[in-house]
Amino acid sequence: MTDDAPIRLLLADDHPVVRAGLRAVLATEPGLVVMAEAAAEDAVTRAAAGDIDVVLMDLQFGYGGAEATAQSTARPLPAC
């Protein structure tokens, strides 16, 4: 990622309306691009795809946001 490249976000929340609201607010911010949205277990898999810089994670997932975050950060980083 270069200094002028946008920050690529994944919105992870079980509620579609929350994700839509976050997407709408973040779309107004220069330098940010929402690459994907995911719910529960899908967030861990989607975060591993390698095209995400930041995950905005709901910590009160039914699945467990803290557990999903731990699983995501435990994976090796993709090669650049």
N, C-alpha and C positions, 0 to 999 in steps of 0.2 A: 504494500500500500504506500503510495506517495503522499506528500503533504497536501496536495490538492484533490486527492481521491476522496470520494464520499465514504463516510462510515456506514458499513452495511449491517443492518439490524435484523434480528429475528424477534418477533413478538410472541411470547409464550404465555398463554392464559387459556383456561378452560371455557371462558365465556366469549363467544363471538362478538357480542356488542362491546365488550371492553377492548378487544383487539381492534375493532373498527374505530372506536373512539381514539385510541392511542395512535393508530395509523393516520387518522385525520389531523391530529395535533402535530405529530412528527413530520408529516408531509410539508408543513409550512417552514420547517427548519432547513436552511441551506447547509449542505455538507452531510446530510443524513439521508439514507435511502432504506426503506423497509423492503428487505429482500423476500421475507416470508413470514407467515404466521403459523403457529402450531398449538395444539392442545396436548397436555399431559405427556405420555410416553413419546409421542411424535416429536416433541421438542428436542429430545436427546439425539434422536436419529437425524433430524434436520440440521441441528447445530454441527454435527460431524461432517456435513457435506463439504466444508472447506471454503465456502464463499460468504461466511458470516464473520463479522468482526466483534459484534456485541450482541448478547442475548439479554433481552428485557424479560425477566422471568417472574411470574407470580409465585411467591413462596408458599401460598396456601392451596396449591393444586390438590385435588383429591388424591392423585398419584404421589404427590410430595415434591414440591418445588425445590426444597433443599436437597432431596435425594437426586432429582433430575440435574441440578446444578453440579453436585458432586460427580455424577456419572459423566457429565459433559466435560468437566475440567480434568477428569482422570484420563481421558483419551489423549493419545499423542497428537501433536499439532501436525497438520498436513505440510508436506514439503512445499517450499515456495519456488 
